[in-house]
Amino acid sequence: MEENGSNITTDQLKDYVWKTLKTGKVVVIREKLAGLYESEQQWLRATQMLSGIELDSGIRLKQASVSLCEKIQSS
């Protein structure tokens, strides 16, 4: 990395990749749990699972919220 004059080191890149993968796994687990709670119509718990996801944009959260609201209205 530093051969090209870049400011990032291999260790920094490894840390970034690890944190990204770890965060991705947490998101997948939370989404799966939210889906299970939704199937049991436990809306509050589903919402809590989704709200615990750290987001860099609100798009994913908005989509999840809209989906959850539609399910609540149809039941």
PyMOL Python script that loads the backbone (N, CA, C, O; Angstrom):
from pymol import cmd

cmd.read_pdbstr("""\
ATOM      1  N   MET A   1       0.817  -1.199   0.000  1.00  0.00           N
ATOM      2  CA  MET A   1       0.000   0.000   0.000  1.00  0.00           C
ATOM      3  C   MET A   1       0.861   1.264   0.000  1.00  0.00           C
ATOM      4  O   MET A   1       0.626   2.185  -0.782  1.00  0.00           O
ATOM      5  N   GLU A   2       1.833   1.296   0.861  1.00  0.00           N
ATOM      6  CA  GLU A   2       2.625   2.511   0.976  1.00  0.00           C
ATOM      7  C   GLU A   2       3.596   2.682  -0.188  1.00  0.00           C
ATOM      8  O   GLU A   2       4.171   3.756  -0.361  1.00  0.00           O
ATOM      9  N   GLU A   3       3.783   1.637  -0.983  1.00  0.00           N
ATOM     10  CA  GLU A   3       4.651   1.738  -2.154  1.00  0.00           C
ATOM     11  C   GLU A   3       4.139   2.802  -3.128  1.00  0.00           C
ATOM     12  O   GLU A   3       4.925   3.481  -3.788  1.00  0.00           O
ATOM     13  N   ASN A   4       2.837   2.934  -3.207  1.00  0.00           N
ATOM     14  CA  ASN A   4       2.227   3.871  -4.152  1.00  0.00           C
ATOM     15  C   ASN A   4       2.070   5.268  -3.580  1.00  0.00           C
ATOM     16  O   ASN A   4       1.466   6.126  -4.223  1.00  0.00           O
ATOM     17  N   GLY A   5       2.592   5.518  -2.398  1.00  0.00           N
ATOM     18  CA  GLY A   5       2.455   6.830  -1.790  1.00  0.00           C
ATOM     19  C   GLY A   5       1.129   7.029  -1.089  1.00  0.00           C
ATOM     20  O   GLY A   5       0.797   8.148  -0.698  1.00  0.00           O
ATOM     21  N   SER A   6       0.368   5.967  -0.923  1.00  0.00           N
ATOM     22  CA  SER A   6      -0.923   6.043  -0.255  1.00  0.00           C
ATOM     23  C   SER A   6      -0.725   6.301   1.233  1.00  0.00           C
ATOM     24  O   SER A   6       0.293   5.905   1.801  1.00  0.00           O
ATOM     25  N   ASN A   7      -1.686   6.959   1.866  1.00  0.00           N
ATOM     26  CA  ASN A   7      -1.603   7.249   3.293  1.00  0.00           C
ATOM     27  C   ASN A   7      -2.132   6.117   4.157  1.00  0.00           C
ATOM     28  O   ASN A   7      -1.991   6.162   5.379  1.00  0.00           O
ATOM     29  N   ILE A   8      -2.735   5.106   3.555  1.00  0.00           N
ATOM     30  CA  ILE A   8      -3.331   4.015   4.322  1.00  0.00           C
ATOM     31  C   ILE A   8      -2.329   2.859   4.432  1.00  0.00           C
ATOM     32  O   ILE A   8      -1.634   2.537   3.469  1.00  0.00           O
ATOM     33  N   THR A   9      -2.264   2.245   5.611  1.00  0.00           N
ATOM     34  CA  THR A   9      -1.371   1.117   5.818  1.00  0.00           C
ATOM     35  C   THR A   9      -2.157  -0.182   5.673  1.00  0.00           C
ATOM     36  O   THR A   9      -3.388  -0.188   5.694  1.00  0.00           O
ATOM     37  N   THR A  10      -1.425  -1.273   5.528  1.00  0.00           N
ATOM     38  CA  THR A  10      -2.063  -2.582   5.427  1.00  0.00           C
ATOM     39  C   THR A  10      -2.848  -2.885   6.698  1.00  0.00           C
ATOM     40  O   THR A  10      -3.947  -3.435   6.625  1.00  0.00           O
ATOM     41  N   ASP A  11      -2.306  -2.540   7.854  1.00  0.00           N
ATOM     42  CA  ASP A  11      -3.006  -2.778   9.122  1.00  0.00           C
ATOM     43  C   ASP A  11      -4.310  -1.988   9.189  1.00  0.00           C
ATOM     44  O   ASP A  11      -5.325  -2.505   9.656  1.00  0.00           O
ATOM     45  N   GLN A  12      -4.289  -0.749   8.729  1.00  0.00           N
ATOM     46  CA  GLN A  12      -5.508   0.055   8.723  1.00  0.00           C
ATOM     47  C   GLN A  12      -6.550  -0.561   7.796  1.00  0.00           C
ATOM     48  O   GLN A  12      -7.741  -0.578   8.108  1.00  0.00           O
ATOM     49  N   LEU A  13      -6.092  -1.062   6.665  1.00  0.00           N
ATOM     50  CA  LEU A  13      -7.009  -1.694   5.719  1.00  0.00           C
ATOM     51  C   LEU A  13      -7.608  -2.955   6.327  1.00  0.00           C
ATOM     52  O   LEU A  13      -8.809  -3.193   6.193  1.00  0.00           O
ATOM     53  N   LYS A  14      -6.787  -3.770   6.995  1.00  0.00           N
ATOM     54  CA  LYS A  14      -7.287  -4.979   7.649  1.00  0.00           C
ATOM     55  C   LYS A  14      -8.322  -4.628   8.711  1.00  0.00           C
ATOM     56  O   LYS A  14      -9.360  -5.283   8.809  1.00  0.00           O
ATOM     57  N   ASP A  15      -8.045  -3.596   9.509  1.00  0.00           N
ATOM     58  CA  ASP A  15      -8.997  -3.163  10.538  1.00  0.00           C
ATOM     59  C   ASP A  15     -10.317  -2.735   9.918  1.00  0.00           C
ATOM     60  O   ASP A  15     -11.388  -3.088  10.411  1.00  0.00           O
ATOM     61  N   TYR A  16     -10.236  -1.969   8.830  1.00  0.00           N
ATOM     62  CA  TYR A  16     -11.438  -1.495   8.156  1.00  0.00           C
ATOM     63  C   TYR A  16     -12.262  -2.672   7.623  1.00  0.00           C
ATOM     64  O   TYR A  16     -13.479  -2.714   7.810  1.00  0.00           O
ATOM     65  N   VAL A  17     -11.601  -3.625   6.963  1.00  0.00           N
ATOM     66  CA  VAL A  17     -12.305  -4.782   6.404  1.00  0.00           C
ATOM     67  C   VAL A  17     -12.951  -5.587   7.524  1.00  0.00           C
ATOM     68  O   VAL A  17     -14.102  -6.004   7.397  1.00  0.00           O
ATOM     69  N   TRP A  18     -12.229  -5.811   8.616  1.00  0.00           N
ATOM     70  CA  TRP A  18     -12.774  -6.577   9.741  1.00  0.00           C
ATOM     71  C   TRP A  18     -14.014  -5.902  10.312  1.00  0.00           C
ATOM     72  O   TRP A  18     -15.032  -6.555  10.544  1.00  0.00           O
ATOM     73  N   LYS A  19     -13.927  -4.593  10.537  1.00  0.00           N
ATOM     74  CA  LYS A  19     -15.076  -3.858  11.099  1.00  0.00           C
ATOM     75  C   LYS A  19     -16.263  -3.909  10.143  1.00  0.00           C
ATOM     76  O   LYS A  19     -17.405  -4.049  10.580  1.00  0.00           O
ATOM     77  N   THR A  20     -16.001  -3.797   8.846  1.00  0.00           N
ATOM     78  CA  THR A  20     -17.068  -3.833   7.850  1.00  0.00           C
ATOM     79  C   THR A  20     -17.748  -5.204   7.835  1.00  0.00           C
ATOM     80  O   THR A  20     -18.975  -5.290   7.810  1.00  0.00           O
ATOM     81  N   LEU A  21     -16.957  -6.261   7.850  1.00  0.00           N
ATOM     82  CA  LEU A  21     -17.529  -7.607   7.862  1.00  0.00           C
ATOM     83  C   LEU A  21     -18.314  -7.855   9.137  1.00  0.00           C
ATOM     84  O   LEU A  21     -19.406  -8.421   9.103  1.00  0.00           O
ATOM     85  N   LYS A  22     -17.758  -7.433  10.255  1.00  0.00           N
ATOM     86  CA  LYS A  22     -18.431  -7.622  11.543  1.00  0.00           C
ATOM     87  C   LYS A  22     -19.769  -6.888  11.557  1.00  0.00           C
ATOM     88  O   LYS A  22     -20.782  -7.441  11.986  1.00  0.00           O
ATOM     89  N   THR A  23     -19.770  -5.653  11.091  1.00  0.00           N
ATOM     90  CA  THR A  23     -20.996  -4.865  11.045  1.00  0.00           C
ATOM     91  C   THR A  23     -22.011  -5.523  10.129  1.00  0.00           C
ATOM     92  O   THR A  23     -23.198  -5.569  10.453  1.00  0.00           O
ATOM     93  N   GLY A  24     -21.565  -6.028   8.999  1.00  0.00           N
ATOM     94  CA  GLY A  24     -22.464  -6.692   8.057  1.00  0.00           C
ATOM     95  C   GLY A  24     -23.135  -7.906   8.669  1.00  0.00           C
ATOM     96  O   GLY A  24     -24.318  -8.151   8.432  1.00  0.00           O
ATOM     97  N   LYS A  25     -22.389  -8.664   9.452  1.00  0.00           N
ATOM     98  CA  LYS A  25     -22.960  -9.847  10.096  1.00  0.00           C
ATOM     99  C   LYS A  25     -24.012  -9.447  11.119  1.00  0.00           C
ATOM    100  O   LYS A  25     -25.055 -10.093  11.222  1.00  0.00           O
ATOM    101  N   VAL A  26     -23.751  -8.399  11.868  1.00  0.00           N
ATOM    102  CA  VAL A  26     -24.711  -7.925  12.865  1.00  0.00           C
ATOM    103  C   VAL A  26     -26.001  -7.492  12.180  1.00  0.00           C
ATOM    104  O   VAL A  26     -27.094  -7.778  12.667  1.00  0.00           O
ATOM    105  N   VAL A  27     -25.873  -6.809  11.065  1.00  0.00           N
ATOM    106  CA  VAL A  27     -27.052  -6.348  10.319  1.00  0.00           C
ATOM    107  C   VAL A  27     -27.878  -7.541   9.853  1.00  0.00           C
ATOM    108  O   VAL A  27     -29.102  -7.539   9.987  1.00  0.00           O
ATOM    109  N   VAL A  28     -27.222  -8.552   9.311  1.00  0.00           N
ATOM    110  CA  VAL A  28     -27.937  -9.730   8.819  1.00  0.00           C
ATOM    111  C   VAL A  28     -28.665 -10.431   9.963  1.00  0.00           C
ATOM    112  O   VAL A  28     -29.821 -10.827   9.814  1.00  0.00           O
ATOM    113  N   ILE A  29     -27.999 -10.585  11.095  1.00  0.00           N
ATOM    114  CA  ILE A  29     -28.616 -11.240  12.247  1.00  0.00           C
ATOM    115  C   ILE A  29     -29.815 -10.448  12.734  1.00  0.00           C
ATOM    116  O   ILE A  29     -30.867 -11.025  13.009  1.00  0.00           O
ATOM    117  N   ARG A  30     -29.671  -9.129  12.844  1.00  0.00           N
ATOM    118  CA  ARG A  30     -30.788  -8.295  13.299  1.00  0.00           C
ATOM    119  C   ARG A  30     -31.959  -8.365  12.330  1.00  0.00           C
ATOM    120  O   ARG A  30     -33.111  -8.419  12.761  1.00  0.00           O
ATOM    121  N   GLU A  31     -31.683  -8.366  11.024  1.00  0.00           N
ATOM    122  CA  GLU A  31     -32.758  -8.444  10.038  1.00  0.00           C
ATOM    123  C   GLU A  31     -33.475  -9.792  10.113  1.00  0.00           C
ATOM    124  O   GLU A  31     -34.701  -9.847  10.006  1.00  0.00           O
ATOM    125  N   LYS A  32     -32.727 -10.866  10.292  1.00  0.00           N
ATOM    126  CA  LYS A  32     -33.339 -12.198  10.412  1.00  0.00           C
ATOM    127  C   LYS A  32     -34.218 -12.280  11.659  1.00  0.00           C
ATOM    128  O   LYS A  32     -35.336 -12.790  11.602  1.00  0.00           O
ATOM    129  N   LEU A  33     -33.706 -11.775  12.789  1.00  0.00           N
ATOM    130  CA  LEU A  33     -34.500 -11.778  14.013  1.00  0.00           C
ATOM    131  C   LEU A  33     -35.757 -10.928  13.857  1.00  0.00           C
ATOM    132  O   LEU A  33     -36.831 -11.314  14.318  1.00  0.00           O
ATOM    133  N   ALA A  34     -35.627  -9.784  13.213  1.00  0.00           N
ATOM    134  CA  ALA A  34     -36.790  -8.929  12.981  1.00  0.00           C
ATOM    135  C   ALA A  34     -37.822  -9.667  12.141  1.00  0.00           C
ATOM    136  O   ALA A  34     -39.021  -9.562  12.398  1.00  0.00           O
ATOM    137  N   GLY A  35     -37.366 -10.411  11.142  1.00  0.00           N
ATOM    138  CA  GLY A  35     -38.281 -11.194  10.315  1.00  0.00           C
ATOM    139  C   GLY A  35     -39.025 -12.251  11.121  1.00  0.00           C
ATOM    140  O   GLY A  35     -40.217 -12.477  10.917  1.00  0.00           O
ATOM    141  N   LEU A  36     -38.310 -12.893  12.034  1.00  0.00           N
ATOM    142  CA  LEU A  36     -38.957 -13.885  12.894  1.00  0.00           C
ATOM    143  C   LEU A  36     -40.000 -13.225  13.799  1.00  0.00           C
ATOM    144  O   LEU A  36     -41.110 -13.732  13.957  1.00  0.00           O
ATOM    145  N   TYR A  37     -39.627 -12.095  14.384  1.00  0.00           N
ATOM    146  CA  TYR A  37     -40.590 -11.380  15.236  1.00  0.00           C
ATOM    147  C   TYR A  37     -41.806 -10.933  14.433  1.00  0.00           C
ATOM    148  O   TYR A  37     -42.934 -11.002  14.922  1.00  0.00           O
ATOM    149  N   GLU A  38     -41.580 -10.473  13.197  1.00  0.00           N
ATOM    150  CA  GLU A  38     -42.708 -10.061  12.357  1.00  0.00           C
ATOM    151  C   GLU A  38     -43.632 -11.241  12.078  1.00  0.00           C
ATOM    152  O   GLU A  38     -44.854 -11.091  12.107  1.00  0.00           O
ATOM    153  N   SER A  39     -43.061 -12.415  11.808  1.00  0.00           N
ATOM    154  CA  SER A  39     -43.888 -13.581  11.512  1.00  0.00           C
ATOM    155  C   SER A  39     -44.730 -13.993  12.719  1.00  0.00           C
ATOM    156  O   SER A  39     -45.773 -14.629  12.568  1.00  0.00           O
ATOM    157  N   GLU A  40     -44.271 -13.630  13.914  1.00  0.00           N
ATOM    158  CA  GLU A  40     -45.032 -13.902  15.135  1.00  0.00           C
ATOM    159  C   GLU A  40     -45.869 -12.702  15.558  1.00  0.00           C
ATOM    160  O   GLU A  40     -46.467 -12.698  16.634  1.00  0.00           O
ATOM    161  N   GLN A  41     -45.905 -11.687  14.704  1.00  0.00           N
ATOM    162  CA  GLN A  41     -46.629 -10.433  14.928  1.00  0.00           C
ATOM    163  C   GLN A  41     -46.198  -9.744  16.226  1.00  0.00           C
ATOM    164  O   GLN A  41     -47.015  -9.143  16.923  1.00  0.00           O
ATOM    165  N   GLN A  42     -44.934  -9.841  16.530  1.00  0.00           N
ATOM    166  CA  GLN A  42     -44.351  -9.133  17.668  1.00  0.00           C
ATOM    167  C   GLN A  42     -43.685  -7.873  17.120  1.00  0.00           C
ATOM    168  O   GLN A  42     -42.465  -7.796  16.983  1.00  0.00           O
ATOM    169  N   TRP A  43     -44.524  -6.896  16.815  1.00  0.00           N
ATOM    170  CA  TRP A  43     -44.101  -5.698  16.095  1.00  0.00           C
ATOM    171  C   TRP A  43     -43.078  -4.874  16.866  1.00  0.00           C
ATOM    172  O   TRP A  43     -42.122  -4.371  16.276  1.00  0.00           O
ATOM    173  N   LEU A  44     -43.262  -4.729  18.164  1.00  0.00           N
ATOM    174  CA  LEU A  44     -42.332  -3.918  18.951  1.00  0.00           C
ATOM    175  C   LEU A  44     -40.930  -4.533  18.928  1.00  0.00           C
ATOM    176  O   LEU A  44     -39.940  -3.827  18.738  1.00  0.00           O
ATOM    177  N   ARG A  45     -40.855  -5.833  19.119  1.00  0.00           N
ATOM    178  CA  ARG A  45     -39.545  -6.493  19.103  1.00  0.00           C
ATOM    179  C   ARG A  45     -38.897  -6.412  17.721  1.00  0.00           C
ATOM    180  O   ARG A  45     -37.686  -6.221  17.612  1.00  0.00           O
ATOM    181  N   ALA A  46     -39.703  -6.556  16.670  1.00  0.00           N
ATOM    182  CA  ALA A  46     -39.178  -6.435  15.310  1.00  0.00           C
ATOM    183  C   ALA A  46     -38.609  -5.037  15.090  1.00  0.00           C
ATOM    184  O   ALA A  46     -37.532  -4.876  14.517  1.00  0.00           O
ATOM    185  N   THR A  47     -39.337  -4.042  15.547  1.00  0.00           N
ATOM    186  CA  THR A  47     -38.882  -2.655  15.420  1.00  0.00           C
ATOM    187  C   THR A  47     -37.601  -2.422  16.201  1.00  0.00           C
ATOM    188  O   THR A  47     -36.700  -1.733  15.725  1.00  0.00           O
ATOM    189  N   GLN A  48     -37.514  -2.989  17.391  1.00  0.00           N
ATOM    190  CA  GLN A  48     -36.309  -2.834  18.201  1.00  0.00           C
ATOM    191  C   GLN A  48     -35.095  -3.452  17.504  1.00  0.00           C
ATOM    192  O   GLN A  48     -34.003  -2.886  17.536  1.00  0.00           O
ATOM    193  N   MET A  49     -35.287  -4.603  16.882  1.00  0.00           N
ATOM    194  CA  MET A  49     -34.182  -5.236  16.159  1.00  0.00           C
ATOM    195  C   MET A  49     -33.714  -4.353  15.015  1.00  0.00           C
ATOM    196  O   MET A  49     -32.513  -4.153  14.829  1.00  0.00           O
ATOM    197  N   LEU A  50     -34.659  -3.824  14.251  1.00  0.00           N
ATOM    198  CA  LEU A  50     -34.293  -2.992  13.107  1.00  0.00           C
ATOM    199  C   LEU A  50     -33.698  -1.656  13.542  1.00  0.00           C
ATOM    200  O   LEU A  50     -32.799  -1.134  12.882  1.00  0.00           O
ATOM    201  N   SER A  51     -34.187  -1.104  14.638  1.00  0.00           N
ATOM    202  CA  SER A  51     -33.680   0.203  15.067  1.00  0.00           C
ATOM    203  C   SER A  51     -32.269   0.111  15.636  1.00  0.00           C
ATOM    204  O   SER A  51     -31.596   1.132  15.781  1.00  0.00           O
ATOM    205  N   GLY A  52     -31.812  -1.092  15.960  1.00  0.00           N
ATOM    206  CA  GLY A  52     -30.457  -1.258  16.467  1.00  0.00           C
ATOM    207  C   GLY A  52     -29.400  -1.321  15.377  1.00  0.00           C
ATOM    208  O   GLY A  52     -28.209  -1.423  15.671  1.00  0.00           O
ATOM    209  N   ILE A  53     -29.824  -1.262  14.133  1.00  0.00           N
ATOM    210  CA  ILE A  53     -28.882  -1.320  13.014  1.00  0.00           C
ATOM    211  C   ILE A  53     -28.309   0.067  12.774  1.00  0.00           C
ATOM    212  O   ILE A  53     -29.043   1.033  12.567  1.00  0.00           O
ATOM    213  N   GLU A  54     -26.982   0.147  12.806  1.00  0.00           N
ATOM    214  CA  GLU A  54     -26.326   1.420  12.511  1.00  0.00           C
ATOM    215  C   GLU A  54     -26.318   1.619  11.005  1.00  0.00           C
ATOM    216  O   GLU A  54     -25.932   0.723  10.255  1.00  0.00           O
ATOM    217  N   LEU A  55     -26.736   2.771  10.577  1.00  0.00           N
ATOM    218  CA  LEU A  55     -26.864   3.037   9.149  1.00  0.00           C
ATOM    219  C   LEU A  55     -26.028   4.236   8.740  1.00  0.00           C
ATOM    220  O   LEU A  55     -25.873   5.189   9.504  1.00  0.00           O
ATOM    221  N   ASP A  56     -25.495   4.182   7.538  1.00  0.00           N
ATOM    222  CA  ASP A  56     -24.823   5.356   7.010  1.00  0.00           C
ATOM    223  C   ASP A  56     -25.758   6.150   6.110  1.00  0.00           C
ATOM    224  O   ASP A  56     -25.415   7.238   5.649  1.00  0.00           O
ATOM    225  N   SER A  57     -26.948   5.595   5.863  1.00  0.00           N
ATOM    226  CA  SER A  57     -27.996   6.351   5.180  1.00  0.00           C
ATOM    227  C   SER A  57     -29.327   5.847   5.704  1.00  0.00           C
ATOM    228  O   SER A  57     -29.408   4.736   6.227  1.00  0.00           O
ATOM    229  N   GLY A  58     -30.347   6.634   5.574  1.00  0.00           N
ATOM    230  CA  GLY A  58     -31.652   6.264   6.095  1.00  0.00           C
ATOM    231  C   GLY A  58     -32.484   5.417   5.156  1.00  0.00           C
ATOM    232  O   GLY A  58     -33.618   5.071   5.487  1.00  0.00           O
ATOM    233  N   ILE A  59     -31.952   5.072   3.994  1.00  0.00           N
ATOM    234  CA  ILE A  59     -32.732   4.364   2.986  1.00  0.00           C
ATOM    235  C   ILE A  59     -33.175   2.997   3.487  1.00  0.00           C
ATOM    236  O   ILE A  59     -34.356   2.663   3.393  1.00  0.00           O
ATOM    237  N   ARG A  60     -32.264   2.213   4.010  1.00  0.00           N
ATOM    238  CA  ARG A  60     -32.594   0.861   4.449  1.00  0.00           C
ATOM    239  C   ARG A  60     -33.594   0.889   5.594  1.00  0.00           C
ATOM    240  O   ARG A  60     -34.537   0.098   5.614  1.00  0.00           O
ATOM    241  N   LEU A  61     -33.398   1.793   6.545  1.00  0.00           N
ATOM    242  CA  LEU A  61     -34.311   1.905   7.674  1.00  0.00           C
ATOM    243  C   LEU A  61     -35.697   2.316   7.197  1.00  0.00           C
ATOM    244  O   LEU A  61     -36.703   1.803   7.690  1.00  0.00           O
ATOM    245  N   LYS A  62     -35.755   3.241   6.240  1.00  0.00           N
ATOM    246  CA  LYS A  62     -37.044   3.677   5.717  1.00  0.00           C
ATOM    247  C   LYS A  62     -37.771   2.511   5.057  1.00  0.00           C
ATOM    248  O   LYS A  62     -38.974   2.344   5.258  1.00  0.00           O
ATOM    249  N   GLN A  63     -37.065   1.711   4.279  1.00  0.00           N
ATOM    250  CA  GLN A  63     -37.687   0.565   3.622  1.00  0.00           C
ATOM    251  C   GLN A  63     -38.208  -0.432   4.651  1.00  0.00           C
ATOM    252  O   GLN A  63     -39.305  -0.970   4.495  1.00  0.00           O
ATOM    253  N   ALA A  64     -37.432  -0.678   5.694  1.00  0.00           N
ATOM    254  CA  ALA A  64     -37.851  -1.619   6.736  1.00  0.00           C
ATOM    255  C   ALA A  64     -39.067  -1.077   7.481  1.00  0.00           C
ATOM    256  O   ALA A  64     -39.986  -1.831   7.800  1.00  0.00           O
ATOM    257  N   SER A  65     -39.076   0.211   7.756  1.00  0.00           N
ATOM    258  CA  SER A  65     -40.197   0.822   8.472  1.00  0.00           C
ATOM    259  C   SER A  65     -41.469   0.767   7.647  1.00  0.00           C
ATOM    260  O   SER A  65     -42.542   0.476   8.176  1.00  0.00           O
ATOM    261  N   VAL A  66     -41.360   1.044   6.358  1.00  0.00           N
ATOM    262  CA  VAL A  66     -42.528   0.996   5.468  1.00  0.00           C
ATOM    263  C   VAL A  66     -43.075  -0.422   5.413  1.00  0.00           C
ATOM    264  O   VAL A  66     -44.288  -0.623   5.472  1.00  0.00           O
ATOM    265  N   SER A  67     -42.192  -1.401   5.302  1.00  0.00           N
ATOM    266  CA  SER A  67     -42.614  -2.797   5.260  1.00  0.00           C
ATOM    267  C   SER A  67     -43.331  -3.191   6.545  1.00  0.00           C
ATOM    268  O   SER A  67     -44.362  -3.862   6.507  1.00  0.00           O
ATOM    269  N   LEU A  68     -42.787  -2.776   7.668  1.00  0.00           N
ATOM    270  CA  LEU A  68     -43.383  -3.103   8.959  1.00  0.00           C
ATOM    271  C   LEU A  68     -44.736  -2.423   9.114  1.00  0.00           C
ATOM    272  O   LEU A  68     -45.680  -3.041   9.606  1.00  0.00           O
ATOM    273  N   CYS A  69     -44.847  -1.172   8.705  1.00  0.00           N
ATOM    274  CA  CYS A  69     -46.125  -0.453   8.792  1.00  0.00           C
ATOM    275  C   CYS A  69     -47.186  -1.117   7.924  1.00  0.00           C
ATOM    276  O   CYS A  69     -48.347  -1.209   8.321  1.00  0.00           O
ATOM    277  N   GLU A  70     -46.790  -1.579   6.740  1.00  0.00           N
ATOM    278  CA  GLU A  70     -47.751  -2.262   5.855  1.00  0.00           C
ATOM    279  C   GLU A  70     -48.264  -3.542   6.494  1.00  0.00           C
ATOM    280  O   GLU A  70     -49.446  -3.864   6.380  1.00  0.00           O
ATOM    281  N   LYS A  71     -47.381  -4.271   7.164  1.00  0.00           N
ATOM    282  CA  LYS A  71     -47.786  -5.510   7.825  1.00  0.00           C
ATOM    283  C   LYS A  71     -48.719  -5.232   8.994  1.00  0.00           C
ATOM    284  O   LYS A  71     -49.673  -5.975   9.225  1.00  0.00           O
ATOM    285  N   ILE A  72     -48.447  -4.170   9.723  1.00  0.00           N
ATOM    286  CA  ILE A  72     -49.310  -3.818  10.864  1.00  0.00           C
ATOM    287  C   ILE A  72     -50.695  -3.435  10.356  1.00  0.00           C
ATOM    288  O   ILE A  72     -51.702  -3.838  10.939  1.00  0.00           O
ATOM    289  N   GLN A  73     -50.754  -2.668   9.287  1.00  0.00           N
ATOM    290  CA  GLN A  73     -52.041  -2.220   8.748  1.00  0.00           C
ATOM    291  C   GLN A  73     -52.841  -3.370   8.166  1.00  0.00           C
ATOM    292  O   GLN A  73     -54.071  -3.356   8.217  1.00  0.00           O
ATOM    293  N   SER A  74     -52.164  -4.363   7.614  1.00  0.00           N
ATOM    294  CA  SER A  74     -52.900  -5.482   7.007  1.00  0.00           C
ATOM    295  C   SER A  74     -53.374  -6.515   8.023  1.00  0.00           C
ATOM    296  O   SER A  74     -54.177  -7.384   7.681  1.00  0.00           O
ATOM    297  N   SER A  75     -52.895  -6.438   9.265  1.00  0.00           N
ATOM    298  CA  SER A  75     -53.325  -7.428  10.259  1.00  0.00           C
ATOM    299  C   SER A  75     -54.475  -6.938  11.101  1.00  0.00           C
ATOM    300  O   SER A  75     -54.947  -7.658  11.981  1.00  0.00           O
TER     301      SER A  75
END
""", "prot")
cmd.dss("prot")
cmd.show_as("cartoon", "prot")
cmd.util.cbc("prot")
cmd.orient("prot")
